[in-house]
Amino acid sequence: MSDNDVVLKPKPKTKPKVERPKLYKIILVNDDYTPREFVIMVLKAVFRMSEETGYRVMMTAHKLGTCVVMVCARDVAETKAQEAVDLAKSAGFPLMFTTEPEE
């Protein structure tokens, strides 16, 4: 090799770090006005729960005040929570679902 030759070294391959999207919790808030059967119907319709699972989620919210229904991506969480609230409003019930970031 002469002094003018250029030696090329391969670049180390770098993988871009891709962060997972932050997950959000959908929370059912208990109220004293919405019938239990209606709450179970909403959980079955919007969140695709079975009758038994819907009953357990509804009773947990009834006893503790709130219950986490589902954990998913932010856009899905907000859409499903809003769909459930809209369904309740259209039936005249104050049923409330909220979303918050999972820690």
C-alpha positions as a printed Julia matrix, in Angstrom:
103×3 Matrix{Float64}:
   0.0     0.0    0.0
   1.1     3.47  -0.73
   0.76    6.45   1.58
  -2.13    7.83  -0.48
  -4.39    4.77  -0.15
  -7.57    5.28   1.86
  -8.66    2.51   4.14
 -12.43    2.28   4.49
 -13.76    0.84   7.69
 -17.37   -0.34   7.86
 -19.67    1.81   9.96
 -21.15    0.06  12.95
 -24.84   -0.52  12.4
 -27.03    1.5   14.72
 -30.61    0.65  15.38
 -32.9     3.57  16.03
 -34.51    3.34  19.43
 -38.24    3.11  19.01
 -40.2     3.69  22.17
 -43.42    1.89  22.77
 -46.44    4.17  22.89
 -47.5     5.13  26.38
 -50.44    3.06  27.58
 -53.61    4.51  29.05
 -56.12    3.07  31.51
 -59.85    3.28  30.9
 -61.55    3.69  34.27
 -65.21    3.06  35.1
 -66.46    5.53  37.73
 -69.31    4.38  39.97
 -72.48    6.45  40.25
 -75.73    5.98  42.16
 -78.07    6.44  39.21
 -77.08    4.1   36.38
 -78.68    0.64  36.69
 -76.28   -2.27  37.06
 -77.79   -4.06  34.06
 -77.13   -1.04  31.86
 -73.5    -0.82  33.0
 -73.0    -4.5   32.15
 -74.64   -3.96  28.75
 -72.21   -1.07  28.01
 -69.2    -3.15  29.08
 -70.35   -5.98  26.82
 -71.11   -3.72  23.84
 -68.13   -1.35  23.92
 -65.43   -3.45  25.57
 -66.51   -6.9   24.3
 -66.71   -8.38  27.8
 -68.64  -11.47  28.73
 -71.63  -11.19  31.06
 -69.6   -12.57  33.96
 -66.58  -10.31  33.39
 -68.82   -7.27  32.97
 -70.56   -8.1   36.24
 -67.25   -8.41  38.1
 -65.94   -5.1   36.7
 -69.22   -3.35  37.54
 -69.23   -4.75  41.1
 -65.6    -3.74  41.65
 -66.44   -0.16  40.62
 -69.55   -0.29  42.81
 -67.59   -1.38  45.89
 -64.37    0.62  45.4
 -65.67    3.67  43.51
 -63.65    3.02  40.35
 -62.33    0.08  38.35
 -59.82   -0.2   35.51
 -61.69   -1.63  32.54
 -58.92   -1.82  29.95
 -55.34   -0.72  29.27
 -54.46    0.24  25.69
 -52.98    2.93  23.44
 -54.12    6.51  24.06
 -56.25    6.94  20.94
 -58.04    3.63  21.49
 -58.61    4.41  25.17
 -60.06    7.84  24.48
 -62.26    6.55  21.67
 -63.69    3.64  23.69
 -64.26    5.77  26.8
 -66.07    8.41  24.73
 -68.14    5.75  22.95
 -69.26    4.31  26.31
 -70.11    7.76  27.73
 -72.05    8.68  24.58
 -74.01    5.42  24.75
 -74.95    6.18  28.36
 -75.89    9.79  27.58
 -78.13    8.69  24.72
 -79.97    6.44  27.2
 -80.18    9.25  29.77
 -77.66    7.92  32.3
 -74.69    9.77  33.86
 -72.31    6.81  33.5
 -68.7     8.03  33.39
 -65.52    6.53  31.96
 -62.2     8.36  32.23
 -58.72    7.76  30.83
 -55.36    8.32  32.47
 -51.77    7.36  31.67
 -50.54    4.08  33.07
 -47.52    4.5   35.31
